[in-house]
Amino acid sequence: MLTWLLSQQLWLCIVLVVLSVCERYLLPYLGARFILRLWWALPLGLLYDYIPNDMKPTLATDLGHFSVTAEALPSTAWSFSFDVIYLIVSVLLLGLCFAQHYGFTKQLHPYKDSDNRLRSTEVSAPLIMGFLPATLVLPADFEKQFTPTQQTMILAHENTHLRRYDNQFSALFLCLACLNWFNPLVWVGFASFRRIQELACDEVVLANQPTSVRLDYGRALMHSLTLSQRIPKVFSQYGDKEMMQQRLNNLRDTRRVNNVLQAVLAAGLLASLSVYAGNSDSNSTTKMESSKHLVQPVMRIEPRYPKAAVDQKIEGYVQLQFKIDEKGRTHSIQVLHGEPQGLFDAASLDALQQWTYTNNPNPNELFTVQLDYLLGHDSVSKNKQEEMEQITVGQ
């Protein structure tokens, strides 16, 4: 997991910088809803690089000569320590976010009114609470604080959050930030993502509305600034002073979005995804080709020649596919082919499960090996291989 996350940091940083710049400097020309859609590039890029690794075809590997004697294991103390530190910090951050969420929901003391809507005396503006499901919570004196027009627009804003599952997406982004706690750009990106969610909701509410309605909505936002600053950032709310200033500025900006700039930026982002995908495949292939120099056998137990095959003087071979994890242990072992079918499978699988290698930087890589079961020193395998490692097993 950690190895994969580290391999994604360059792509992650580039996307986060581009999207944060769009939110901060290009908002009047692109529109908040368009920028919010661009954030889909982030999960699409990450998923593309991760999912296909297990779907790639088997590639040939050469792991060197057969060795039964155990060699000294490489030192992994530092790697182990860093993995433990990363895991501890990630769990602590996730636990802190959960505790903050749980504590805040308890402090609200929500209750249902006569219309079966949740209300609370602890908030001065509506907000969306929770994730599964997300729920709208109104102030106890909501009708007294806002005019009927303002109430309609504020509720439309919050219902847009509900309809788009903004709280759920914010929670997923927060989990990503906790897993990438060592990268400050991820936290900057999370704040930018939260702002653009709010701005996109404002655009929906104010679409085709006259200036008088926009001014009334702006007054409602200013009134909502009294909302407690202790609200966790994962909740959809009217935001802090910085976010509020940005939202008010966006209300006053009546410039129309630039469709040409939108098209150019979208095309550029799609092109970068394609380039990234190509480089990802190329880098994966390079890792496959170079791993034979990085991953070396430490201990490989010789399979036991089946007694029944010895008694009947039967020779044959078994081709196997397997993976090597980050600690050098074999797993996901499968028999690809064998002759005679099934005769040497059990002995081959039992031995391969005990093989160990040096640490593997590419744990999703597939390795193959052919074990030739030959009774005599002069015997030759009937299935010569050049594309995979070939090992002779004697009696």
C-alpha positions in Angstrom: 0.0 0.0 0.0 2.7 2.5 1.0 4.8 1.6 -2.0 1.9 2.3 -4.3 1.0 5.6 -2.6 4.6 6.8 -2.9 4.6 5.9 -6.6 1.5 8.1 -7.2 2.8 11.3 -5.5 4.1 13.0 -8.7 0.8 12.5 -10.5 -1.2 13.5 -7.4 0.8 16.7 -6.9 0.4 17.8 -10.5 -3.4 17.3 -10.5 -3.8 19.0 -7.1 -1.8 22.0 -8.1 -3.7 22.4 -11.4 -7.1 22.1 -9.8 -6.3 24.4 -6.9 -5.0 27.0 -9.3 -8.2 26.7 -11.3 -10.3 27.2 -8.1 -8.2 30.2 -6.9 -7.5 32.1 -10.1 -9.6 30.8 -12.9 -13.0 30.5 -11.2 -14.7 33.5 -13.0 -13.7 32.1 -16.4 -14.4 28.4 -15.8 -17.3 28.3 -13.3 -17.4 26.4 -10.1 -19.5 23.5 -11.4 -17.0 22.9 -14.3 -14.1 22.9 -11.9 -15.9 20.5 -9.6 -16.3 18.1 -12.5 -12.6 18.3 -13.2 -11.9 16.8 -9.8 -13.0 13.5 -11.2 -9.6 13.4 -12.9 -8.0 12.6 -9.5 -9.8 9.3 -8.8 -9.7 8.3 -12.4 -6.0 8.7 -12.6 -5.3 6.8 -9.4 -7.7 4.0 -10.3 -6.2 3.6 -13.7 -2.8 3.0 -12.4 -3.9 0.7 -9.6 -6.6 -1.6 -11.0 -4.9 -2.8 -14.2 -1.8 -4.1 -12.4 -3.6 -7.4 -11.5 -5.1 -7.6 -15.0 -1.9 -7.4 -16.9 -0.8 -10.5 -18.9 1.9 -12.7 -17.5 5.4 -11.5 -18.5 8.5 -13.5 -18.6 11.1 -13.2 -15.8 14.5 -14.5 -15.2 15.4 -15.0 -11.5 18.8 -16.5 -11.8 20.2 -19.9 -11.0 18.6 -22.5 -8.7 19.8 -22.2 -5.1 18.8 -24.4 -2.2 21.1 -23.0 0.4 19.8 -20.1 2.5 21.7 -16.8 2.1 21.8 -14.0 4.6 18.6 -12.0 4.6 18.9 -8.4 3.7 18.4 -5.8 6.5 14.8 -4.5 6.5 14.9 -2.7 9.8 14.6 0.8 8.4 11.9 -0.2 5.9 10.0 -1.9 8.7 10.2 1.0 11.0 9.0 3.5 8.3 6.1 1.2 7.5 5.1 1.0 11.2 5.4 4.8 11.6 3.3 5.4 8.5 0.6 3.0 9.7 0.5 4.5 13.2 0.2 8.1 12.0 -2.5 7.1 9.4 -4.6 5.2 11.9 -4.3 8.1 14.4 -5.4 10.7 11.9 -8.3 8.5 10.8 -9.3 7.9 14.4 -9.0 11.6 15.1 -11.3 12.5 12.2 -13.8 9.9 13.3 -13.7 11.1 16.9 -14.2 14.7 15.8 -17.2 13.7 13.7 -18.7 11.6 16.4 -18.2 14.3 19.1 -19.7 17.0 17.0 -22.8 15.1 16.1 -23.3 14.4 19.9 -22.9 18.1 20.7 -25.7 19.1 18.2 -28.4 17.2 20.2 -30.7 17.2 17.1 -34.4 16.7 17.6 -37.4 16.4 15.2 -39.9 19.1 14.8 -43.6 18.8 13.9 -42.7 18.4 10.2 -40.2 15.6 11.0 -37.2 17.7 10.2 -34.1 17.7 12.3 -33.3 20.8 14.3 -30.7 21.9 16.7 -30.1 24.8 19.1 -26.4 24.5 18.7 -26.2 25.9 15.1 -27.2 29.2 13.6 -27.3 28.1 10.0 -28.4 24.9 8.2 -25.8 22.2 7.7 -25.6 18.6 6.4 -24.6 16.2 9.1 -23.3 12.6 8.7 -22.5 10.3 5.8 -24.7 7.2 5.8 -27.0 8.8 5.3 -26.3 12.5 5.2 -29.0 14.5 6.9 -30.1 18.2 6.9 -30.1 19.9 10.3 -31.8 23.3 10.7 -31.4 25.9 13.4 -34.2 25.9 16.0 -35.0 29.5 15.0 -34.4 29.1 11.2 -37.7 30.8 10.2 -36.9 33.8 12.5 -33.3 34.3 11.2 -34.1 34.3 7.5 -36.7 35.7 5.1 -38.9 33.3 3.1 -36.8 34.0 0.0 -33.6 33.4 1.9 -35.0 30.2 3.4 -35.9 28.8 0.0 -32.4 29.5 -1.4 -30.5 28.2 1.6 -32.5 25.0 1.6 -31.9 24.7 -2.2 -28.1 25.1 -1.4 -28.2 22.3 1.2 -30.4 20.0 -0.9 -27.8 20.3 -3.7 -25.2 19.0 -1.3 -27.4 16.1 -0.5 -28.2 15.4 -4.1 -24.6 15.4 -5.1 -23.4 13.3 -2.1 -21.0 16.1 -1.2 -20.5 14.9 2.4 -19.6 11.4 1.2 -17.1 12.6 -1.4 -15.6 14.9 1.2 -15.2 12.0 3.6 -13.5 9.9 1.0 -11.1 12.8 0.2 -10.4 13.3 3.9 -9.5 9.5 4.1 -7.1 10.0 1.1 -5.5 13.0 2.9 -5.0 10.9 6.0 -3.4 8.2 4.0 -1.2 10.8 2.3 -0.5 12.7 5.5 3.2 13.2 4.5 2.2 15.3 1.4 1.1 18.8 2.4 -0.4 19.4 -1.1 -3.1 16.8 -0.4 -4.3 18.9 2.5 -4.2 22.1 0.4 -6.2 20.2 -2.2 -8.8 19.0 0.3 -9.4 22.6 1.4 -9.7 23.7 -2.3 -12.1 20.8 -3.0 -14.3 21.9 0.0 -14.5 25.5 -1.3 -15.4 24.5 -4.8 -18.2 22.3 -3.5 -19.7 25.3 -1.8 -19.2 27.6 -4.8 -20.8 25.1 -7.1 -23.9 24.9 -4.9 -24.1 28.7 -5.0 -24.0 28.5 -8.8 -26.9 26.1 -8.9 -29.0 28.2 -6.5 -28.3 31.5 -8.4 -28.6 30.2 -11.9 -30.7 32.7 -13.9 -31.6 34.7 -10.8 -31.9 38.5 -10.9 -29.6 40.9 -9.1 -32.0 41.5 -6.2 -32.1 37.8 -5.4 -28.3 37.6 -5.5 -28.1 40.5 -3.1 -30.6 38.8 -0.7 -28.7 35.6 -0.8 -25.5 37.5 -0.1 -27.1 39.0 3.0 -28.1 35.5 4.1 -24.5 34.4 3.8 -23.2 37.3 5.9 -25.7 36.4 8.6 -24.6 32.8 8.5 -21.0 33.8 9.3 -22.0 33.6 13.0 -21.9 29.8 12.6 -19.6 28.2 15.1 -16.0 27.8 13.8 -15.7 24.5 15.6 -17.6 22.6 12.9 -15.4 20.0 11.3 -14.4 20.8 7.7 -15.9 17.6 6.4 -19.4 19.0 7.1 -21.2 21.0 4.4 -21.7 24.5 5.9 -21.3 28.1 5.1 -17.6 28.1 5.8 -15.1 30.3 7.6 -14.3 34.0 6.8 -12.0 33.2 3.9 -14.5 30.9 2.2 -17.2 33.4 2.9 -15.2 36.2 1.3 -14.6 34.1 -1.8 -18.3 33.2 -2.1 -19.4 36.8 -1.8 -16.8 37.9 -4.4 -18.2 35.1 -6.7 -21.7 36.4 -6.2 -20.7 39.9 -7.4 -18.8 38.6 -10.4 -21.3 38.4 -13.2 -18.9 37.5 -16.0 -19.9 34.7 -18.2 -17.7 31.6 -18.3 -15.3 31.1 -21.2 -16.4 28.0 -23.1 -13.2 28.0 -25.2 -11.1 28.0 -22.0 -13.2 25.2 -20.6 -12.7 23.1 -23.7 -9.0 23.7 -23.8 -8.5 22.9 -20.1 -10.7 19.7 -20.3 -8.8 18.6 -23.4 -5.5 19.3 -21.7 -6.5 17.3 -18.7 -7.6 14.4 -20.8 -4.4 14.5 -22.7 -2.4 14.4 -19.5 -4.4 11.4 -18.3 -3.6 9.6 -21.6 0.1 10.5 -21.2 0.1 9.4 -17.6 -1.6 6.2 -18.6 1.0 5.5 -21.2 3.9 6.3 -19.0 2.3 4.2 -16.3 2.2 1.2 -18.6 5.7 1.9 -19.8 7.0 2.3 -16.3 5.3 -0.9 -15.3 6.9 -2.8 -18.1 10.3 -1.3 -17.2 9.8 -2.5 -13.7 8.9 -5.9 -15.0 12.0 -6.0 -17.1 14.4 -4.6 -14.5 13.0 -6.5 -11.5 15.0 -9.5 -12.4 18.0 -7.5 -11.3 16.3 -6.2 -8.2 14.6 -9.4 -6.9 17.0 -12.2 -6.2 16.4 -15.6 -4.7 17.3 -16.0 -1.0 16.1 -19.5 -0.3 14.4 -21.9 -2.7 13.5 -25.4 -1.5 14.0 -28.2 -4.0 10.7 -30.0 -4.8 10.5 -33.6 -3.7 10.3 -36.0 -6.7 7.1 -38.0 -6.3 7.8 -41.6 -5.4 5.1 -42.9 -7.8 6.8 -41.1 -10.6 10.2 -42.5 -9.6 8.9 -46.1 -9.5 7.3 -45.7 -12.9 10.3 -43.8 -14.3 8.1 -40.9 -15.4 9.6 -37.5 -16.2 7.8 -34.3 -16.9 7.5 -30.6 -16.0 5.2 -28.0 -14.3 4.8 -24.4 -15.2 3.8 -22.1 -12.4 2.9 -18.5 -12.0 3.3 -16.6 -8.7 3.8 -13.2 -7.0 6.5 -12.0 -4.6 5.3 -9.5 -1.9 7.3 -6.6 -0.5 8.9 -8.9 2.1 10.1 -11.4 -0.5 7.5 -14.1 0.2 5.7 -16.0 -2.6 1.9 -16.0 -2.8 -0.9 -16.4 -5.3 0.7 -19.5 -6.7 -1.1 -21.1 -9.7 -0.3 -24.0 -12.0 -0.3 -22.9 -15.6 0.4 -26.2 -17.3 2.0 -29.6 -16.5 3.0 -32.8 -18.1 1.8 -35.4 -17.1 -1.1 -33.4 -16.0 -1.4 -33.2 -12.2 1.4 -35.6 -11.4 4.0 -33.1 -10.2 1.6 -30.3 -9.1 1.4 -31.0 -5.4 5.2 -31.3 -5.0 5.8 -28.1 -7.0 3.2 -26.0 -5.0 4.5 -27.3 -1.7 8.1 -26.3 -2.5 7.2 -22.9 -4.1 5.3 -21.8 -1.0 8.6 -22.0 0.9 10.7 -20.0 -1.5 11.8 -16.5 -0.4 13.4 -13.6 -2.3 14.8 -10.2 -1.6 12.3 -7.4 -1.1 10.2 -6.8 -4.2 9.5 -3.1 -5.2 6.7 -4.2 -7.5 4.5 -6.6 -5.5 1.8 -6.9 -8.2 4.3 -8.3 -10.7 3.7 -11.8 -12.0 6.6 -14.3 -12.2 6.7 -17.6 -13.9 8.9 -20.7 -13.6 9.1 -24.1 -15.2 10.3 -27.0 -13.0 11.6 -30.0 -15.0 11.4 -33.3 -13.2 14.2 -35.4 -14.7 15.5 -38.8 -13.4 18.9 -39.0 -15.1 21.8 -36.5 -15.3 21.8 -36.8 -19.1 18.0 -36.3 -19.4 16.8 -33.2 -21.3 13.5 -31.4 -20.8 11.0 -32.0 -23.5 9.7 -28.5 -23.3 12.6 -26.0 -23.7 11.9 -22.5 -22.5 13.5 -19.2 -23.3 10.8 -16.8 -22.1 10.7 -18.1 -18.5 13.1 -19.5 -15.9 13.7 -23.2 -16.2 14.9 -25.3 -13.2 15.8 -29.0 -13.2 14.6 -31.1 -10.3 16.4 -34.4 -9.8 15.5 -37.6 -8.0 
